[in-house]
Amino acid sequence: MVDPEPRPALTGTELSKMSPKLPTPGQPNGPKKKWYESPEGWKLAIEGLTLIAVVVYAVVTYYQWRDLRCNFAAEQRAWVMPFKYGEAVDDSGYVVGARVFYRNTGKTPALRAFAVANWVPRKEMIPTRDTQPVSGVASLSLPPDGETDKTIPIPADTVRLIMAGNSCGYIFGTVWYDDIFGHSHWVEFCAKVGPRFESFLSVPGSPHEEASDAQ
């Protein structure tokens, strides 16, 4: 019996072609599905969109609540401002200076309200801001429509000139107060003293007529 002719040895490439392809660990058989082709994918997408909608709703609700709260506070808070000027008289009936009256025109009390006020002979001496005292100033609470006043001393010689019919000097000052919502406020005033304290004129271009709520 004649031996058959020996076959040539197979190469590695040929052997790999003949071997069955097995799936690698962690990979399922067949092509991977898109997320929208499975119920689980749609479930995750809906959950994600729901979470985004909840976050957006919470943010919008917060800003709406904040705006409503700010509007409510602005409508209900205290508003204190000067509304009238006049002469200041001592216990003996002598005119000693000017007097500024201020009122709470808001709907709730003004807390810890106090004022500082001064007189100067020339407009250029009016400061841009008054320094708020840190102690030694008596404060009070002003109910809605409550009024109080502040006396502004003026030198006796100047008072006599004013009572004689002259317009002399300027009065200015600041009122500080808190509202019941925990916010602090201030308002300035400035006026030119008219003859016999019968008129107090506005001062065009004065830097001392601003308020914290106008900035």
Beta strands, then each sheet from edge to edge (+ up, - down):
strand 1: 80-89
strand 2: 95-104
strand 3: 110-120
strand 4: 140-142
strand 5: 147-153
strand 6: 170-178
strand 7: 184-193
strand 8: 200-201
sheet 1: 1+ 2- 5+
sheet 2: 4+ 3- 6+ 7- 8+
end
